[in-house]
Amino acid sequence: MDYFQAFVLALVQGLTEFLPVSSSAHLILVPILIGWEDQGLAFDVAVHVGSLVAVVGYFRHEVWSMTLAWFSSLGGTATADSRLAWAVVIGTVPVGLVGLFAGDYIEANLRSPLVLAYATIGFGLLLWFADIKGARSRDEYSMSWKDVMLIGIAQGLALIPGTSRSGITITMGLLLGLTRTAAARFSFLLSIPVIVLAGGMQTLELLEAGDAVVWGPLIAGMVLSALGAYTCIHWMLKLLDRIGMVPFVLYRLLLGTWLLVIFW
């Protein structure tokens, strides 16, 4: 991998990781369409680290408060922050189980352009429906444990390429009556353990493979991914209530239709 390829793919990863448009779909499609070889496992680890740095850095105050509250809750002291911390933990369980039992099947059978197209269109329409029909009257601190589990189960679907982890969790949050900002904030917080788990598994695979690592492009990719992801989180939360989900839905419909035309 050269620096130009690392630059392009890192920006794609960083700018799409937290938008409801599926970063995995873009990372699969860009090399296919340009004719590049697969970027490799080491690069995937690097850009995941970049995304993790971005989301933890952006929500550093919330993460610190939630972490302290979570440890206090082990001694019986429950607060709004401890409930939110437990919600992140519990909401991560379904995607972990799906990855454990179905991850290999999904990796081997569902990474085709047509699957990407159908998932991009289908879950885009579902996001549009949720944005229209959702009550948008609650914040993330008001969620019941049932709400948390439903969002967690929805997150399990994100292993299907083209679904979008942030897209499907925001969709479920909207259907449950969360505001756009609350649904997005919880989705972003929920990404932290998911990125840690995914990055950890990829790191183990990389160590087992024992492949040589060219560090320059990887470090550049990590930094660019972090900058892109941080910028994306900031502006999405700033503009979400103003622009809604329609721009993302339209983009998904155009992208999915284009993929069907090319690969049908």
VEXDREN-2710 file (C-alpha; in Angstrom, 1 decimal):
% VEXDREN-2710
k/r/px/py/pz
1/MET/0.0/0.0/0.0
2/ASP/1.4/3.4/-0.9
3/TYR/0.7/6.8/0.8
4/PHE/-1.9/7.9/-1.7
5/GLN/-4.0/4.7/-1.3
6/ALA/-3.7/5.1/2.5
7/PHE/-4.7/8.7/2.3
8/VAL/-7.9/8.0/0.2
9/LEU/-9.0/5.0/2.2
10/ALA/-8.3/6.6/5.6
11/LEU/-10.4/9.6/4.6
12/VAL/-13.2/7.4/3.3
13/GLN/-13.2/5.4/6.6
14/GLY/-13.0/8.5/8.8
15/LEU/-15.7/10.5/7.0
16/THR/-18.1/7.6/6.7
17/GLU/-17.6/5.7/10.0
18/PHE/-20.1/7.7/11.9
19/LEU/-22.4/8.8/9.1
20/PRO/-25.5/6.5/8.4
21/VAL/-24.1/5.5/5.0
22/SER/-21.9/2.4/5.8
23/SER/-18.1/2.8/6.1
24/SER/-17.6/-0.9/5.4
25/ALA/-19.5/-0.6/2.1
26/HIS/-17.3/2.3/1.0
27/LEU/-14.1/0.5/2.0
28/ILE/-15.1/-2.6/0.0
29/LEU/-16.3/-0.6/-3.0
30/VAL/-13.5/2.0/-3.4
31/PRO/-10.7/-0.6/-4.0
32/ILE/-13.0/-2.6/-6.4
33/LEU/-14.0/0.4/-8.4
34/ILE/-10.4/1.9/-8.6
35/GLY/-8.8/-1.5/-9.1
36/TRP/-6.6/-1.5/-6.0
37/GLU/-5.7/-4.7/-4.2
38/ASP/-7.3/-5.3/-0.8
39/GLN/-5.8/-2.8/1.7
40/GLY/-4.9/-5.6/4.1
41/LEU/-5.7/-6.4/7.8
42/ALA/-3.0/-4.1/9.2
43/PHE/-4.6/-1.1/7.5
44/ASP/-8.0/-2.0/8.8
45/VAL/-6.6/-2.1/12.4
46/ALA/-5.0/1.3/11.9
47/VAL/-8.1/3.1/10.7
48/HIS/-10.2/1.4/13.5
49/VAL/-7.7/2.8/16.0
50/GLY/-8.1/6.2/14.4
51/SER/-11.9/6.1/14.6
52/LEU/-11.6/5.0/18.3
53/VAL/-9.3/7.9/19.1
54/ALA/-11.8/10.3/17.5
55/VAL/-14.9/9.1/19.2
56/VAL/-13.2/8.8/22.7
57/GLY/-11.6/12.2/22.2
58/TYR/-14.8/13.9/21.2
59/PHE/-16.8/12.4/24.1
60/ARG/-13.9/12.4/26.5
61/HIS/-15.9/14.2/29.3
62/GLU/-18.9/11.9/28.9
63/VAL/-16.7/8.8/28.7
64/TRP/-14.9/9.8/31.9
65/SER/-18.1/10.5/33.8
66/MET/-19.7/7.3/32.6
67/THR/-16.7/5.2/33.5
68/LEU/-16.5/6.6/37.1
69/ALA/-20.3/6.2/37.5
70/TRP/-20.1/2.6/36.2
71/PHE/-17.5/1.7/38.8
72/SER/-19.6/3.4/41.5
73/SER/-22.7/1.5/40.4
74/LEU/-20.8/-1.8/41.2
75/GLY/-21.0/-0.7/44.8
76/GLY/-24.7/0.1/44.5
77/THR/-24.7/3.8/43.6
78/ALA/-26.9/4.3/40.5
79/THR/-26.9/7.6/38.5
80/ALA/-28.0/8.7/35.1
81/ASP/-24.4/8.3/33.9
82/SER/-24.1/4.8/35.3
83/ARG/-27.3/3.8/33.6
84/LEU/-26.0/5.1/30.3
85/ALA/-22.7/3.3/30.8
86/TRP/-24.6/0.0/31.5
87/ALA/-26.7/0.7/28.4
88/VAL/-23.5/0.9/26.3
89/VAL/-22.3/-2.4/27.8
90/ILE/-25.6/-4.2/27.4
91/GLY/-26.2/-2.8/23.9
92/THR/-22.9/-4.3/22.7
93/VAL/-23.7/-7.9/23.7
94/PRO/-25.9/-8.7/20.6
95/VAL/-23.4/-7.6/18.0
96/GLY/-20.7/-9.5/19.9
97/LEU/-22.8/-12.7/19.7
98/VAL/-23.6/-12.2/16.0
99/GLY/-19.9/-11.6/15.2
100/LEU/-18.9/-14.7/17.2
101/PHE/-21.4/-17.1/15.7
102/ALA/-22.1/-15.7/12.2
103/GLY/-19.1/-13.4/11.5
104/ASP/-17.2/-16.0/9.3
105/TYR/-20.3/-16.7/7.3
106/ILE/-21.0/-13.0/6.7
107/GLU/-17.4/-12.4/5.7
108/ALA/-17.4/-15.3/3.2
109/ASN/-20.8/-14.8/1.7
110/LEU/-22.2/-11.3/2.1
111/ARG/-19.4/-9.0/0.8
112/SER/-20.7/-8.8/-2.8
113/PRO/-21.6/-5.5/-4.5
114/LEU/-25.2/-6.7/-4.9
115/VAL/-25.6/-7.3/-1.2
116/LEU/-24.2/-3.9/-0.6
117/ALA/-26.7/-2.4/-3.0
118/TYR/-29.7/-4.1/-1.5
119/ALA/-28.7/-3.3/2.1
120/THR/-27.8/0.3/1.2
121/ILE/-31.2/0.9/-0.4
122/GLY/-33.3/-1.2/2.1
123/PHE/-31.9/0.2/5.3
124/GLY/-31.8/3.7/3.8
125/LEU/-35.6/3.5/3.3
126/LEU/-36.0/2.3/6.8
127/LEU/-34.0/5.2/8.1
128/TRP/-36.2/7.6/6.1
129/PHE/-39.4/5.9/7.6
130/ALA/-38.0/6.2/11.2
131/ASP/-37.1/9.8/10.7
132/ILE/-40.6/10.6/9.5
133/LYS/-42.6/8.5/12.0
134/GLY/-40.4/8.8/15.1
135/ALA/-41.7/10.9/17.9
136/ARG/-38.3/12.5/18.5
137/SER/-39.2/13.5/22.1
138/ARG/-36.7/11.7/24.3
139/ASP/-33.0/11.9/25.1
140/GLU/-30.6/9.0/25.6
141/TYR/-30.9/9.1/29.4
142/SER/-34.6/8.2/29.1
143/MET/-34.1/4.8/27.5
144/SER/-35.5/1.7/29.1
145/TRP/-33.6/-1.6/29.2
146/LYS/-35.9/-2.8/26.5
147/ASP/-35.0/0.1/24.3
148/VAL/-31.3/-0.6/24.9
149/MET/-31.7/-4.3/23.9
150/LEU/-33.7/-3.4/20.7
151/ILE/-30.9/-0.9/19.7
152/GLY/-28.3/-3.6/20.5
153/ILE/-30.1/-6.2/18.4
154/ALA/-30.4/-3.7/15.6
155/GLN/-26.6/-3.1/15.8
156/GLY/-26.1/-6.9/15.2
157/LEU/-27.5/-6.4/11.7
158/ALA/-24.7/-3.9/11.0
159/LEU/-22.3/-6.8/10.3
160/ILE/-24.1/-7.2/7.0
161/PRO/-22.1/-4.9/4.6
162/GLY/-24.1/-1.9/3.5
163/THR/-26.3/-1.7/6.6
164/SER/-24.2/0.9/8.5
165/ARG/-23.7/0.5/12.2
166/SER/-24.5/4.1/12.9
167/GLY/-27.4/4.1/10.5
168/ILE/-29.2/1.1/11.9
169/THR/-28.7/2.1/15.6
170/ILE/-29.9/5.7/14.8
171/THR/-32.9/4.2/12.9
172/MET/-33.9/2.1/15.9
173/GLY/-33.4/5.0/18.3
174/LEU/-35.7/7.2/16.1
175/LEU/-38.3/4.4/16.0
176/LEU/-38.2/4.3/19.8
177/GLY/-38.9/8.0/20.1
178/LEU/-35.4/9.4/20.6
179/THR/-34.5/12.8/19.2
180/ARG/-32.1/12.8/16.2
181/THR/-29.3/14.1/18.3
182/ALA/-29.9/11.6/21.2
183/ALA/-30.1/8.7/18.8
184/ALA/-26.8/9.8/17.2
185/ARG/-25.0/10.4/20.5
186/PHE/-26.0/7.0/21.8
187/SER/-25.0/5.4/18.5
188/PHE/-21.5/7.1/18.7
189/LEU/-21.0/6.0/22.4
190/LEU/-22.1/2.5/21.5
191/SER/-19.4/2.4/18.8
192/ILE/-16.6/2.5/21.4
193/PRO/-16.8/-1.1/22.6
194/VAL/-17.6/-2.3/19.1
195/ILE/-14.5/-0.7/17.6
196/VAL/-12.4/-2.0/20.5
197/LEU/-13.8/-5.6/19.9
198/ALA/-13.4/-5.4/16.1
199/GLY/-9.9/-3.9/16.4
200/GLY/-8.9/-6.4/19.0
201/MET/-10.0/-9.4/16.8
202/GLN/-8.2/-7.9/13.8
203/THR/-5.1/-7.4/15.8
204/LEU/-5.0/-11.0/16.9
205/GLU/-5.5/-12.2/13.3
206/LEU/-2.6/-9.9/12.3
207/LEU/-0.3/-11.2/15.0
208/GLU/-1.2/-14.8/14.0
209/ALA/-0.5/-14.1/10.3
210/GLY/2.9/-12.7/11.1
211/ASP/3.0/-10.5/8.0
212/ALA/5.5/-7.8/7.7
213/VAL/4.1/-4.3/8.5
214/VAL/5.0/-1.1/6.6
215/TRP/4.4/1.5/9.3
216/GLY/4.5/4.7/7.3
217/PRO/1.2/4.4/5.4
218/LEU/-0.5/2.8/8.5
219/ILE/0.4/5.7/10.8
220/ALA/-0.7/8.2/8.1
221/GLY/-4.0/6.2/7.7
222/MET/-4.6/6.2/11.5
223/VAL/-4.1/9.9/11.8
224/LEU/-6.2/10.8/8.8
225/SER/-9.0/8.4/9.9
226/ALA/-9.0/10.1/13.4
227/LEU/-9.2/13.6/11.9
228/GLY/-11.9/12.7/9.5
229/ALA/-14.0/10.8/12.1
230/TYR/-13.7/13.6/14.6
231/THR/-14.7/16.2/12.0
232/CYS/-17.6/14.0/11.0
233/ILE/-18.9/13.6/14.6
234/HIS/-18.7/17.3/15.3
235/TRP/-20.5/18.5/12.2
236/MET/-23.1/15.7/12.2
237/LEU/-24.2/16.5/15.8
238/LYS/-24.2/20.2/15.0
239/LEU/-26.3/20.0/11.9
240/LEU/-28.4/16.9/12.4
241/ASP/-31.6/18.6/13.8
242/ARG/-31.4/21.1/11.0
243/ILE/-30.9/18.8/8.0
244/GLY/-32.5/15.6/9.3
245/MET/-31.8/12.2/7.7
246/VAL/-33.1/13.0/4.1
247/PRO/-29.6/13.8/2.7
248/PHE/-28.2/10.5/3.9
249/VAL/-31.3/8.6/2.6
250/LEU/-31.0/10.2/-0.8
251/TYR/-27.3/9.4/-0.9
252/ARG/-27.9/5.8/0.0
253/LEU/-30.6/5.4/-2.6
254/LEU/-28.4/6.9/-5.3
255/LEU/-25.4/4.8/-4.3
256/GLY/-27.5/1.6/-4.1
257/THR/-29.1/2.2/-7.5
258/TRP/-25.8/3.0/-9.1
259/LEU/-24.4/-0.3/-7.7
260/LEU/-27.4/-2.2/-9.1
261/VAL/-26.8/-0.7/-12.6
262/ILE/-23.1/-1.5/-12.6
263/PHE/-23.1/-5.0/-11.0
264/TRP/-26.6/-6.4/-11.9
END
